[in-house]
């Protein structure tokens, strides 16, 4: 697979992770829950081999039958993990070196089964098998240590996570407009105060 296709796959993965972290699960209608479950299943069922290199030579595996058994509370636990991990990731990488590894929350204890799969003579990949939530966290952990994950940011206006494009600062247009409007008002107030101080000196 070419580099451009791999980059698109990585961005799609990161955007799904961000979407799950930002989703208001308590307000989801049944149809939206169904959509979320389908997207979660696609996250696993997609051509995961496209990102073997991105995932450090690992191929995550989790049975679709087990994924279908995840409850709403299981998704809430995954979301809680994601929010914690992404918050640590964003704040740490903003303060430290951009390529510094970020450890996941220590409270999670996952169990995996590792097995080696020969692809061609002399080249092997490692299958990572386990429960869906565990395998999902494994994928997230691997992706967060990719250079592309440096584009994950928290919106300074609303706090939501987003995958930055170029020099993007806010998650969307409404937040950009709200911040610009507030800055405009603050500049106007600062000018008034400065003018008032000059008037007193006269």
C-alpha positions in Angstrom: 0.0 0.0 0.0 1.3 3.5 -0.9 2.1 6.1 1.7 -0.9 8.3 0.7 -3.4 5.5 1.2 -1.7 4.6 4.6 -2.0 8.2 5.7 -5.7 8.3 4.8 -6.3 5.1 6.7 -4.5 6.5 9.8 -6.5 9.7 9.7 -9.7 7.8 9.4 -8.8 5.8 12.4 -7.9 8.9 14.4 -11.1 10.7 13.4 -13.2 7.7 14.6 -11.3 7.7 17.9 -12.0 11.4 18.3 -15.6 11.0 17.3 -16.2 8.3 19.9 -14.5 10.4 22.6 -16.6 13.5 21.8 -20.0 11.7 21.4 -22.7 12.4 24.0 -23.7 8.8 24.6 -26.4 9.8 27.1 -28.4 11.6 24.4 -28.1 8.9 21.6 -31.3 7.6 20.1 -31.5 3.9 19.3 -30.7 4.6 15.6 -27.6 6.5 16.6 -26.5 3.7 18.9 -26.8 1.4 15.9 -24.7 3.7 13.8 -22.0 3.9 16.5 -21.9 0.1 16.7 -21.6 -0.2 13.0 -18.7 2.3 12.9 -17.0 0.5 15.8 -17.4 -2.8 13.9 -16.0 -1.2 10.7 -13.0 0.0 12.7 -12.1 -3.6 13.3 -13.4 -5.2 10.2 -11.6 -2.8 7.8 -8.5 -3.7 6.0 -6.4 -3.5 9.2 -3.4 -5.0 7.3 -3.1 -1.6 5.6 -1.7 -0.2 8.8 0.6 -3.1 9.9 3.5 -0.8 9.7 1.7 2.0 11.5 0.8 -0.5 14.3 4.4 -1.6 14.8 4.0 -4.9 12.9 0.9 -6.0 14.8 -2.4 -7.1 13.4 -5.2 -6.8 16.0 -7.9 -9.5 16.0 -11.2 -9.6 17.8 -14.2 -11.8 16.8 -17.2 -9.9 15.4 -19.5 -12.1 17.6 -17.8 -10.7 20.7 -18.0 -7.1 19.4 -21.8 -7.5 19.0 -22.1 -8.4 22.7 -20.7 -5.1 23.9 -23.3 -3.2 26.0 -24.0 0.5 26.2 -22.1 0.6 29.4 -19.1 -1.1 27.7 -19.0 1.8 25.3 -19.2 4.3 28.1 -16.2 2.7 29.7 -14.3 2.9 26.4 -15.2 6.5 26.0 -14.1 7.3 29.6 -10.7 5.6 28.7 -10.4 7.5 25.5 -11.1 10.9 27.1 -8.5 10.2 29.7 -5.9 9.0 27.2 -6.5 11.7 24.7 -6.3 14.4 27.4 -3.0 13.0 28.6 -1.8 12.7 25.0 -2.6 16.3 24.0 -1.4 18.0 27.2 1.8 15.9 27.3 2.8 16.4 23.7 2.1 20.1 23.9 4.5 20.4 26.8 7.2 17.8 25.7 8.8 16.5 22.6 6.2 15.8 19.9 7.5 12.3 19.4 7.6 11.4 23.1 5.7 8.2 23.9 2.5 8.6 25.9 1.5 5.9 28.3 -2.2 4.8 28.6 -4.1 5.2 31.9 -2.5 2.7 34.4 -5.9 1.5 35.8 -6.6 -0.6 32.7 -5.3 -4.2 32.7 -5.8 -5.9 29.4 -4.9 -9.5 28.5 -3.8 -10.5 25.0 -2.8 -13.6 23.1 0.2 -13.0 20.8 1.1 -15.3 17.9 3.5 -15.0 15.0 2.3 -15.2 11.5 4.8 -15.6 8.6 4.0 -13.4 5.7 6.9 -14.1 3.4 10.1 -15.9 4.1 12.0 -13.8 6.7 9.2 -11.5 7.5 6.6 -12.1 10.2 3.8 -10.1 11.7 2.3 -10.6 15.2 -1.4 -11.3 15.7 -2.9 -9.7 18.8 -6.0 -11.4 20.0 -8.3 -10.5 22.9 -11.7 -9.1 23.9 -13.0 -6.2 21.7 -12.4 -3.5 24.3 -8.9 -4.7 25.1 -8.0 -4.9 21.4 -9.5 -1.5 20.7 -7.3 0.0 23.5 -4.3 -1.7 22.1 -4.9 -0.1 18.7 -5.4 3.3 20.3 -2.2 2.9 22.2 -0.3 2.1 19.0 -1.8 4.9 17.0 -1.2 7.5 19.7 2.6 6.9 19.4 2.5 7.6 15.6 3.8 11.0 14.3 0.3 11.6 12.8 -1.2 11.6 16.3 0.6 15.0 16.8 -2.4 16.4 14.9 -4.7 15.5 17.7 -5.7 18.7 19.6 -8.2 19.8 22.2 -10.3 22.8 21.1 -9.5 25.8 23.4 -13.1 27.0 22.9 -15.2 24.0 23.7 -12.7 21.4 24.9 -13.6 18.8 22.2 -10.9 16.8 20.6 -10.2 17.1 16.8 -7.7 16.0 14.2 -6.0 19.2 13.1 -5.7 20.2 9.4 -2.7 22.4 8.7 -2.5 25.2 11.4 -6.1 24.7 12.5 -6.6 25.9 16.1 -10.3 25.3 16.8 -12.4 22.2 16.1 -15.0 23.8 13.8 -16.3 27.1 12.4 -18.7 28.0 15.2 -15.8 27.8 17.8 -13.6 29.8 15.5 -16.2 32.5 15.2 -17.0 32.5 18.9 -13.3 33.0 19.7 -12.9 35.7 17.1 -15.9 37.6 18.4 -14.7 37.4 22.0 -11.2 38.6 21.0 -12.8 41.5 19.0 -14.8 42.5 22.1 -11.8 42.2 24.4 -9.7 44.4 22.0 -12.4 47.0 22.0 -12.6 47.0 25.8 -8.8 47.3 26.1 -8.8 50.3 23.8 -11.6 52.0 25.9 -9.6 51.4 29.1 -6.4 52.7 27.5 -8.3 55.8 26.3 -9.8 56.4 29.8 -6.3 56.3 31.3 -4.9 58.8 28.8 -7.9 61.1 29.5 -7.2 61.0 33.3 -3.6 62.1 32.7 -4.6 65.2 30.9 
